[in-house]
Amino acid sequence: MTDLEILRRKFQKELSTGTVSLALLAVLAASAEPMYGYQIAKRLEREGEGVLSGKQSALYPVLRNLEAGGLLDSFVEPSVAGPPRRYYRITQPGREVLGDWTAAWRATRDSVDAVLGETK
């Protein structure tokens, strides 16, 4: 692996760290029903056009952290085809945080886009 590839991967990892929490909250806020991890991962892959794909195992610690912060609730239900599934749903504080984080994301995106536009 070249130094440039290492730097690119490091940048991508750092960039995705905060955005995964935002994306998880958005997916759960848009869902009428609670969702389990695999459903969330598939929706992120489909709607995120692959940008967040391949990170399914990384979703579970983020889901647990969001729940510990009071932004999500969860419950476990038995599954017919395997182990029990933990379902997640966004809380009211989670919806409020989603609004704040969305505004912060858009402001950051707009600022970065403005700077990048100057470098073309």
C-alpha positions, 0 to 999 in steps of 0.5 A: 500500500502506498503512502497516498493510499494510507492517507486516503484511507485515514481521511475517509475513516476520519470523515465517516466517523461523525457522518455515520451517527448523523446518517443513522439518526436520519434513517431511523427518523425517516422510518415509520417502524423500528429497525434492526441493524441489518435493515439500517445497514441495507438502507444506508447502502441503498440511499447512501449510494454505496458511500457508507457501504461495507461498514455494517459491523461499525454500525453497532457500536455507534447504535449503542453509543447513540442509545447510551446518549438517549438519542435512540431506544431499543428492544429485543424480539425473538427471530424466527430465522435466527438469534433475537434481533435488537430493534432501534427507534429514534427518541424525541431528544434524538430528533432534536439532535438530528435537527442540530446536527443536520444544520451543522452538517449543511453549514460545514458542507457549504463552507468546505464546498466554497473553499473547494470551489476556489481551488478548481 
